[in-house]
Amino acid sequence: GFEFPRVEVRLAIEVPEDLPVSLGSTSGDLETEDLSGDQRLENTSGDITVRGARGRLEASTTSGDISAIDIARAR
């Protein structure tokens, strides 16, 4: 039998802090830090962690945890 190797991929994306951000994932974790633009984070099977959000924040996950630290507004 053939077996695929286990692979982990991490993406670190740097954006201007006041730029609106929209992120989505089906089976990975999402994390943002120190952003002042609006954020929309959607996940199906993973955790969402937000630190230092000063803009509007919308976060949803079907089967993961949401952690928000030092945020201004959230839904």
N, C-alpha and C positions, 0 to 999 in steps of 0.2 A: 504494500500500500504506500501511497504517497502522502506525506504529511507536510503542511505548510509551516515554515518557521514562525515562531512567535515574534511579533514586531511591535514596538511602541514608537509612536511618532508624536513629537511635541512641536507645536508651532508657537513662536513668540512674535507677536505683531505689535509694533510700536506706532501709535497714531497720535496726532496732536490732541491734547487733553480735552479740548472743547468740540471735537468732531463727533457727530452722532454715530453710534455704533450699533450694528445689528448683527448678532451672531446666532448660529443654529448648529446643532449637532444631534446625531441620532444615537451615538453610543460613546461619547467622550465627555470629559469634564470641561466646563467653561470657567474662566477666571479673568476678572478685570480689576484694575487698581488705579486709583487717583484720576478718574475721568470726570469732567464737568459737563460734557455733552450728554444728550439723551441716550439711554441704552435700552435695547430690546434684546433679551437673551432667551432663547427657546431651546429646550433639550428634551429628548425622548427618554434616554436611559443613561443619565449621568448627573453629576453634581454641578451646581452653579455656586461660585464664590465671588462676592463683590466686596471690594474694600475702597472706601473713600469716594463714593459716588456723590457728586454735587448736583447733577442734573436729574431729570425724570428717569426712573428705572422701572422697567417691566420685565419680570422674570418668571418663567414657568418651566416645570419639568414633570414628566409623567411618572417616572420611578427613580428619582434621585432626591438629594437634599439641596436646600437653598440656604446659603449662609451670607448674611449682609452685615457688614461692620462699618460704622461711621458713614451713614448714608443720609441724604436730605429727604428725598421723596421716593416712594416705592409702591408698586402694585403687584 
